[in-house]
Amino acid sequence: MSALYGFNKGCLSLSKWDEMNDFFNKSGAVIIFSLNALQGRTFDSHGFANGAWNSTNAESLMRYTVNKGYTIHGWELGNELSGDGDGVRVGADQYVSDTIHLKKILGDVYKSVSYKPLAISPGGFFDAKWYKEFIEEAQESLDVVTHHIYSLGPANDEHLVEKILNASYLDQQIRTFRQLQHILKSSSATSARAWVGEAGGAYNSGRDRVTNAFVFSFWYLDQLGMSASYGTKTYCRQSLIGGNYGLLNTATFVPNPDYYSALLWHRLMGTNVLKTKFSGTKKLRVYAHCAKNSSDGITIVLINLDGKAGAVVDVAYNGGGGGGSGGGGRKEYHLSAKNGDLHSQTVLLNGEELGLDPSGKIPLLEPRVVDPEEPINVAPFSIVFAHLPFVSLPACTYNN
């Protein structure tokens, strides 16, 4: 694999694995670890990796992990080997056999452990024919189906920002989510759920002042809303730190704008997705979920891709209109770029600059409380999270 991609040979030592797990434990991170699925294969001139996966090294790491009492939420087999692959590919039938083998290993290694990690695969780019065959044949050996998204193309594309701000271009990704959802729903042989296992938007490490700047929150939050609308249960961002698409600055570890976007999503948006319709400009993207606490109303995220026109939005729900009455006001979180510069790495919340306090802690993310009878005002090139705690919907009340 090192020769294939031009990497220097490397080794994850057990001492480094110990250090990593200490970090995982202290940070409370939920860990998915990807395994080298090319181990033991041979490569032909057509770009195929042939033969079965050699799991010896992976199984050894798993047993060490269990003996040390480390918690790994899931083990993922491979990276970008589906369909045409990224430099090399593995046929769906062989990947099925390897995934079944992974599931058996997990059953053996974790047989005396109270929790069972997820068997995750294939961690590649979505190819409908390949994924359909893989999912239908892997059946119950597969807990999670992962795919990767770099829908904006190469980071050096001169039209990168134009793509991010183009609603029609963003909508092209719907097809992938819809097709994968259909395959999973139509296959009675599996209960696997869909995850986005890696998404950095623009490949080749992203672009400075774009994928680590405010403008990228338009793409990122739209992806979170869109993917959830089509049954995606987990969305893994590339990356926490590293490249030009990290949530943290690679030199200072200071949060980039998408860190705060992700944090607000995590705190405000629950897992129950509400069917949402918006009548108006196509440049306003709207998604709604039950609130994080399902008994605490609903949260709407509004993404305005228009740099000239704002939007005034009235909310109707449960067949009625208006903003409700009672249970307190509407809580709004308005995100915008410092000085209106989309390439800024500083984000404003309700007009105030977000930054770490002197001790290095994340600032309080305080909302603006608004009369619920008033419409939601979305400024040009801005994002609004609107929490409506006074709204009670059956989908949220009964956890549907």
N, C-alpha and C positions, 0 to 999 in steps of 0.2 A: 504493500500500500504506500509506503514511503517513496518507493521508486516511481509509482504510478503518478503521484501528485507532486513529485519534486521536493518532498519534505526531508529534513534530516531525520535520521532514525532516533526514536525516543522511547522512553520506558517509564511507565507509571510505577514507581517503587512503592512497596508496602508502607514505608515510612511516610512518603508523600500522601498516600491514601489515608493514613492515620491523621495527618495534619488536616486534610480536606474534611474528613468526617468530624473533626473537632470544630472546624469552622461551621459545618452544616448544623451541628448540634447547638452551637452558641447563637447562630442566626435564626434558627427555627425554620430553615429552608426545607422544602419538600423536594427530594432528589430523584431525578430520573437519570440513569446512567446508560449511555449508548455503548454497545459492544461492537467490536470489529467483526463484521460479517464476511470479510474477505479472507479471513484466516483459513489456510489450508486449500484454497482454490487455485486453479490454474487459469491463465488468461489466453484467449485466442485472438486472432487478427480481426475479428468482427466486433470486438468490444465486449464479449461475454466473459464473465467469470464462471467457470465450470467446476462441477464437483460439489460435494457436500461441505458445509461449514464445519471446521474443526473447533470444537467447543472446549477443548482441554484447558486453555488459559482462562477463558471466561468462567468456567466452573470452579477453577481454583480460586479466583478472585471472589466469587460468590461465597464459597465455603469459608474463606478467611473473614469475609464481611459478617457472616452469621456468627462465627466463633467470637468475634470482637464485640458483638451486640450492636452493630451499626444498623440503622434503619434506612433502607433504600425503598422508595415508594414503587419503583418500577424499573425493569431492565428492558432496554430497547435494542432490538437486533438491527444493526446496520445503519448506513447513512447514504441516502440518495443513490440507491441501486435499482429502483423500480423503473418500469417503462424503458426509456432510452438511457437512463442513468446519467451520471455526471462523470463522464470519462470511462466508466465501466458499468455493466448492468448484470443482473441476475434474473433468470426467467422466473415467472410467477410460480410455476410448479415446484421448482427447487426451493424457492423462498418459503413456500407452504411447508415443505418437509423440514426445513431448518427451524421454522417457527414452532412447529409441533415438537421438535426436539428441544427447543428452548423451554417450552411449557413443561416437558417431562423433567428437565433438569431442575427447574424451579420447584416442582413438586417433590423431588428427592432431597434437594439441599435444604428446603424450608419445611420438611415434614414434621419436625419437632418444634417449630416456631409458631407462636400463636397467630401472627399476621402473615399474610401471603402477598408478596409483591406482584405487581401487574406484569403480564407478558405483553410487550408493546412492539409493534412493527408496522410498516417497514421503514418509516422515516425518510420517505422519498418524495419526488415531485409527482403530482397526481396524473395518472394515465388511466382513463376510465376502463378500458379493456383489461389492462393488467390488474388494477385494483379489484375489479369485479371477480376475476378468476381467483385471485389471492384470497379475498374475503370469503367467497363461497366454499373454497376448499379447506381453508384453515379452520373454519367453524369455531368451536368452543375453545380451541387452543389459543385464540386471540382475544385479549381483554380490551386492547385499545388499538385503533388504526390511526397512524400518524402520517401527516403529509407536510411538506415545506412550501412556503410562499415567498417568492421574490418577484412579485407581479409588476414591479416598476422597471424591471430590466437592469441593465448595468449601471453602476454608480456614476460612470462618466457620461451618461446620456445628457446632452444639453437641454433636453426637454423634461428633465426629471420633475421640476417644480410644476410645470404645466400639467403633467400627468396627475400629480397629487391633487391639484385643484380642479380637475376635470371630472365631473360627476359621471359622465358616460364611460370614461375610462375606468373609474373605480368600480362601476357596475359589472365590468367584464368578469370580475372575480366571482360573481354570484354563481356562474355556471359550475365552477368547481365544487363549491359548497353544496349546491343543489344536487349535483350528480352523486357525490359521495353519500349524502343523506339518503337519496333514493336507493342506492345499492345496499346500504345497511338496513333500511326499512323493508326492502323486498326480499332480503335473505333470511329465511326462517331458521337457518342453521347457526346463526351467530347472534350474540347479544353484545358484541363489541360496540364501543362508542368512538366517535371521531374526535381527534385532537389535531390542532395545528402544532406540530412538534418543533418547528423552527420558522421564524419569520423576521426577516430584517428589511423587507421592502425592496431594497436595491442591492444586488449582489456585488461581490468584490469589495466587501467591507464598508459599503455605504459611502456617502460623500459628506465631508466636513461642511458645516453650516447649512446642511439640508436635513440629513437623517439624524442629526443630533441637535437640531434647532426646532423652534416653535412650529414651523410649517409642517413638520413630520407628524405632529399630533393630529392633524386632519386625517392623514392616512391611517394612523395607528388606531384611533378611536373608531373610525369608520370600519376598520377591519374587525375590531372587537364586537361592534354592534351587528355587523353583517354576518359574521361567522356564528354568533350565538343564535341569530334568527334562523339558521339552518342546522341547528342541533349540535354545533360544536361545543364540547364540554370544557375544554381547556385550551388556552392559547399561549404558547411559549414564545416570548420575545427574544430575538437575537439582537442584542445580548444585554446582560446586566452591565458588563464592562468589557470593552474590547472593540476594535474597529471604530468606525465613525457612526455606528448605529447603537452604541451602548446607552443604557439609561443613566449611567454615571460617566462623568468626564474621566477619560483614561489617565490623565495626569494628576488631577486634584481629588477625584472621587466625589466631586460636587454634583448633585443631581442635574441632569439635563431636563428640558421641559417635559419630555415624555414620561419621566419618573413621576411627576406630579399628576399627569393625566392618568397614568396607571393607578396611582394611589387613590385618586378620587373615584375611579371606576371600581376599585376593590372595596372601598368603604361605602359606596352609595348604591351600586347596582347589584341586585340579587341574582339568583340563578334561574328564576322563572321569567321567561321572555314573553312579553306581551305583543300581540299582533298590532302593528302601528301603521296608520295611514296618514299621509300628509298631503294637503291640497295647497299647492303654491309653487314657488320656484324650485327647480330641480337642483339648485345650488345649495339648498338647505337639506341636510341629511338628518333624519330623526329616528331615534331608537328609544324604546321604553321597556323597562323591566319592573317587576315587583322590587321594592326596596330591599336592602341587604337583610333587614329583619322584615320578613314577609307581612307582619302585622303593622308595619310602619309606613303603609302607603305605597306609592310608586315613585320611580325616578326616571326622568326623561333626559336624554342627552341630545343636544341640538348642535350641529356642526355647520357653520356658515362658510361656504367656499367662495362667497362673493366679496370682493374687496371694496366694492362701491356702495352696495345697498345692504342695509340692515333688514331685519325681519321682525314683524310683530305677530306673535303666535298665540292663538286662543286654543285651549285644550278642552276636548270633549271626551267623556268616558262613560261607560255604562249606559250609553244611549242618551246621556244628558250633556249639557254644555257648561261652560264657566269653570271657575277654579275651585269650586267647593266652598263650604262655609263651616268653619269650626275646626278644632284640632290644631289651631295655631296657623301661622302664615306659611307661605311657600318659601323654601330655602333655596337660594340660587347661588351658584358658583360660576362666575364669568371668567374665562381664561382668554388672555390676549397677549400679543407679543410686546415687549418693551419698545417704546417709541414707534410702534406700528411696523417694526422691521421683522418680517417673517423669518429672516435668517438669524434672528437673535437667539442666543442660548439662555436668555432670561425671560421668564414668564410672569405675567401679572395675574393675580387673583383679585377680582373685584377692584381693579385699579392699583393694587398694592404689589410691589415686587416681592416675589418669593425667594427666600434664601435661607441658608442655615443660620442658626443663632450662634452667638460666640462660643458656645460649648459644642457646636457641631451637630446639634439636634435639628430634626425636621420641624419647620414652623407649624403652628396651628393653622389648619385650613378652615377658616371661619366663613360661613355663608352670609349672604345678604338676605335678610328676611323681608318678604314682599307681601303686600295684600293679595290674598288668593283670588280676588275678583279681577285683578289687573292682568293683562296679557303678558306673556314673556317677551321681553325685548332682546333681540340677538343682534349685536353690533356687527358691522362688516368684519370679515376675517377673524371671527371669534368662535369660541366654543362655550356652551352653557350646559351645566348640569343643574336640573331643576328637580328638587325633592319635594313631593307633595304628600306630606304625612297624613293629611286629612282624607285622602282618597281610599276607599275600601272597595276592592274588586274581588269577585268570587275566585278568580285565578290565583290571587294572592292569599285569600282567606283559607282556601282549601288546599293550598300547596300543589296545584295542578301543574 
